[in-house]
Amino acid sequence: MKRRDLLGAAGAGLVLTGCGQGEHGPAATPAPAVKGVHWKMVTTWPKNFPGLGTGANNIARLITEMSGGRITVTVYGDKELVPSFEVFDAVASGTAELGHGAAYYWKGKSSAAQFFAAVPFGMTAQEMNAWLYYGGGMALWREVYAPFGVIPAVAGNSGIQMGGWFNREINSLEDLNGLKMRIPGLGGEVLKRAGGTPVSMPGSEIFTSLQSGAIDATEWVGPYNDLAFGLHKAAKYYYYPGWHEPGTTLECLINKAAYDGLPADLQSIVINACNVVNGDMLAEYTARNNAALQSLINEHHVDLREFPASVLARLRVLSEEVVADVAREDALSTKVYESYRAFQRQVMSWHDISERAYMNVREGS
């Protein structure tokens, strides 16, 4: 998309936010004119992986195109420059100027980071965007990352995910006892409290671990990405809904020193490239998951199942306990948690008479 095309799209209804101030992006700081800036972007995803990896590619492309080539960005997939779980450190240290991933991977840096990716039984993609852009969430996110010299930007959302792939039936909470499952973030802590064993691993290792029996189950994203990984070849049961990740926000990590070295117009381009991809990725997942699910069911005969209501009810209780415990770990986590929960309560009141009410009417229930 050329710069003039992007502006045209904005006029047609695509609103570009984050123009250097307010909720959407850090304040632009004056800097000398620059020429020929080259940046590196490291990601937590396999190179060119559909949706996630290509989303990172799109940010790089837009930055290059909108800047007229004044900034070029080379994207590195998992392990091409650094391993997945070293992306944050690579950006913080200046090894790379940009990173693409999800904030729950950095809970070792700050417990509060997890609230900016996904909260079990928490907000959806639409609600997360509202909190981040207009509910104070972005200011808090920047506060969490500030000690590391990193600026966060919203850079995608996969929407409500699937519950995951299992090699055993889940008929009661007891079936989670002893279950070894690849599941990150707060969802992993909930599984642990339910008696399971959460396993942290990058996406590139999931298939072989599930196939070999090193893990009994895995969540990844949803039909679009799960089909691309061939997870239906390694597990029998495909469960929904994704209680643990109801609207997973992806992030672009920006090295603050590199960002501050740009003039205001290039700073705005970097932030707005992320905002464009944020909206585009959610639309892509909504569209692609439809076709992929039909392929999994009709062509690969996947056993699609809903989690029993009793299991979901217990997981909801455990989730409240886990999230509350994390919120008590430090003052910043408490501050983020209180903002998140307050906004969730408000937006749920609105959605009860808007989104939920309409869905019920549309389906005749």
RAWO-V742657 format. One record per backbone hydrogen bond with DSSP energy under -1.0 kcal/mol. CO is the residue of the C=O (numbers start at 1). NH is the residue of the N-H. If there is no record, write none. Layout:
BEGIN
CO NH
CO NH
END
This chain:
BEGIN
2 6
3 7
4 8
5 9
6 10
7 11
8 12
9 14
10 13
20 28
37 72
39 74
40 98
41 76
42 100
45 78
46 49
49 54
50 52
52 56
53 57
54 58
55 59
56 60
57 61
58 62
59 63
60 64
61 65
62 66
63 67
64 69
65 68
67 70
70 37
72 39
74 41
76 43
77 80
82 79
83 86
84 87
86 90
87 91
88 92
89 93
90 95
90 96
97 255
98 42
99 253
100 44
101 251
102 105
103 106
104 107
106 109
106 110
110 113
111 114
112 115
113 116
114 117
114 118
117 249
119 122
124 128
125 129
126 130
127 131
128 132
129 133
130 134
131 135
131 137
132 138
136 140
137 141
138 142
139 143
140 144
141 145
142 146
145 148
145 150
146 149
149 256
151 254
153 252
156 250
159 248
161 242
164 239
165 218
166 237
172 175
173 176
174 177
176 179
179 197
180 216
180 217
181 199
182 219
184 188
185 189
186 190
187 191
188 192
189 193
190 194
191 196
192 195
195 178
197 181
199 183
202 205
203 206
205 209
206 210
207 211
208 212
209 214
209 215
216 167
217 182
218 165
221 162
222 226
223 227
224 228
225 229
226 231
230 233
231 234
236 303
237 166
238 305
239 163
239 164
240 307
241 243
243 121
245 161
248 158
250 155
251 101
252 153
253 99
254 151
255 259
256 260
259 262
263 267
264 268
265 269
266 270
267 271
268 272
269 273
270 274
271 275
272 276
273 277
274 278
275 279
276 280
277 281
278 282
279 283
280 284
281 285
282 286
283 287
284 288
285 289
288 292
289 293
290 294
291 295
292 296
293 297
294 298
295 299
295 300
296 302
302 304
303 238
305 240
308 312
309 313
310 314
311 315
312 316
313 317
314 318
315 319
316 320
317 321
318 322
319 323
320 324
321 325
322 326
323 327
326 329
330 334
331 335
332 336
333 337
334 338
335 339
336 340
337 341
338 342
339 343
340 344
341 345
342 346
343 347
344 348
345 349
346 350
347 351
348 352
351 356
354 358
355 359
356 360
357 361
358 362
359 363
360 365
END
